[in-house]
Amino acid sequence: MLSKSQIKLITSLKQKKYRQQHGFFVVEGVKTIKELLQSDLELYKLYTTETFNIDAKNEVVISNSDLKRISFLVTPNTALAIFKIPNKKSIDTSGLIVALDDVRDPGNLGTIIRLCDWFGVKELVCSKKTVDCYNPKVIQATMGSITRVNITYVDLMLFLEESKTPVFGAFMEGKNVYNKTMPKQSVLVMGNEANGISKDVEAVITEKIAIPRFGDLQATESLNVASATAILLSEFKR
Amino acid sequence: MLSKSQIKLITSLKQKKYRQQHGFFVVEGVKTIKELLQSDLELYKLYTTETFNIDAKNEVVISNSDLKRISFLVTPNTALAIFKIPNKKSIDTSGLIVALDDVRDPGNLGTIIRLCDWFGVKELVCSKKTVDCYNPKVIQATMGSITRVNITYVDLMLFLEESKTPVFGAFMEGKNVYNKTMPKQSVLVMGNEANGISKDVEAVITEKIAIPRFGDLQATESLNVASATAILLSEFKR
């Protein structure tokens, strides 16, 4: 049985302010939970309908109806875990860094984290207005990649201003990325879904790049920011 | 005021079987509706809270509360349109064709349609079990691209068996795509989110390709199918 205060704590973690206040975030789904259990992340509580038999004093076996009460999903999985939000790590500027200027869609951020992991990008730097990486929908979309990418929220313009490596930005009117050679040590900035890169951040970009459009009509407005990140990371790493 | 039968018709279009029965699909959002109005698609009815002043006898100005009753969105836009599902067109095999083997997520299909449009791929061929392209969530994700890509549902194995051009398939264990030259006339097959390309379809693939993984851990399981499609289309077209 779950107590009222436990239910209250868990459901509060849907909101960023309570995640920050308590220092916890929620993960659902056996596969992702198992992956996170093997990482450096610290488990706070595991609520599950079928025991994991892990070496965890914090495992609580609950009923399906209890899981339904705490789950953020329409169709709950069989387990929900609460992990501690890890302490901030310093940003390692020795490799390629991806920087996001106000990416708002949780699915897009989750996909971008997964892409960073795939392409060996260790550092993801986000503007303060970028969606919180501990948002449950982001966690869902990362498929465990969140444990392998260091995500830091910063004043993006200040961070880029101090960068000692070239700062590339994705713009519709940038230079054809297929004709460029990318340095291994650099920053790639991707913009907001609707507005692209903001004026402030644009001012500190050293080179504007673009993915050429092949459709013969002018109508294709833009690529989704996660699709564009996929293509640009592939170009940086190929 | 909307009649009960109008409301019933519109809300039924959430389901594929009623879309097929009535031959209609729903589009929400002023921007996408305007884009579709400029295409070959035939408008059946436009329900809007602010008149479009289009040359449409089928424009119906409704209240916000009526829009709320018919909208499929949690936060309704200001307009909802019903378009006729266009007649099937034959598949033009003279260029690059993208083929999907049971892609189930509407957001992924929508993103892939948008990618086809961006990269000038005119033909998207889908297995029968691939999510319906007139699903409202697919339409939402395509941002109008659906009017510029010919989407056909087929028995995928039979279609590929009869293909006269090379059939590439995305596999984890395929050959490094960065070392390949892709013919302009070919088919690129992408698989299901969880299971990849099915055994039946695998049997008719002429060449298996893969996007190399750069992360140093084996843990990154796979790329999202839309991300992988983005990178592979970029490789075919660059």
Chai-1 contact restraints between the chains, C-beta under 6 A:
chainA,res_idxA,chainB,res_idxB,connection_type,confidence,min_distance_angstrom,max_distance_angstrom,comment,restraint_id
A,T111,B,N224,contact,1.0,0.0,6.0,A-B,restraint_1
A,L115,B,S227,contact,1.0,0.0,6.0,A-B,restraint_2
A,D117,B,G215,contact,1.0,0.0,6.0,A-B,restraint_3
A,D117,B,T220,contact,1.0,0.0,6.0,A-B,restraint_4
A,W118,B,R213,contact,1.0,0.0,6.0,A-B,restraint_5
A,W118,B,G215,contact,1.0,0.0,6.0,A-B,restraint_6
A,W118,B,T220,contact,1.0,0.0,6.0,A-B,restraint_7
A,W118,B,L223,contact,1.0,0.0,6.0,A-B,restraint_8
A,F119,B,F214,contact,1.0,0.0,6.0,A-B,restraint_9
A,G120,B,F214,contact,1.0,0.0,6.0,A-B,restraint_10
A,G120,B,G215,contact,1.0,0.0,6.0,A-B,restraint_11
A,Y178,B,R238,contact,1.0,0.0,6.0,A-B,restraint_12
A,R213,B,W118,contact,1.0,0.0,6.0,A-B,restraint_13
A,F214,B,F119,contact,1.0,0.0,6.0,A-B,restraint_14
A,F214,B,G120,contact,1.0,0.0,6.0,A-B,restraint_15
A,F214,B,K237,contact,1.0,0.0,6.0,A-B,restraint_16
A,G215,B,D117,contact,1.0,0.0,6.0,A-B,restraint_17
A,G215,B,W118,contact,1.0,0.0,6.0,A-B,restraint_18
A,G215,B,G120,contact,1.0,0.0,6.0,A-B,restraint_19
A,T220,B,D117,contact,1.0,0.0,6.0,A-B,restraint_20
A,T220,B,W118,contact,1.0,0.0,6.0,A-B,restraint_21
A,L223,B,W118,contact,1.0,0.0,6.0,A-B,restraint_22
A,N224,B,T111,contact,1.0,0.0,6.0,A-B,restraint_23
A,S227,B,L115,contact,1.0,0.0,6.0,A-B,restraint_24
A,S227,B,A230,contact,1.0,0.0,6.0,A-B,restraint_25
A,A230,B,S227,contact,1.0,0.0,6.0,A-B,restraint_26
A,A230,B,A230,contact,1.0,0.0,6.0,A-B,restraint_27
A,A230,B,I231,contact,1.0,0.0,6.0,A-B,restraint_28
A,I231,B,A230,contact,1.0,0.0,6.0,A-B,restraint_29
A,I231,B,S234,contact,1.0,0.0,6.0,A-B,restraint_30
A,S234,B,I231,contact,1.0,0.0,6.0,A-B,restraint_31
A,K237,B,F214,contact,1.0,0.0,6.0,A-B,restraint_32
A,R238,B,Y178,contact,1.0,0.0,6.0,A-B,restraint_33
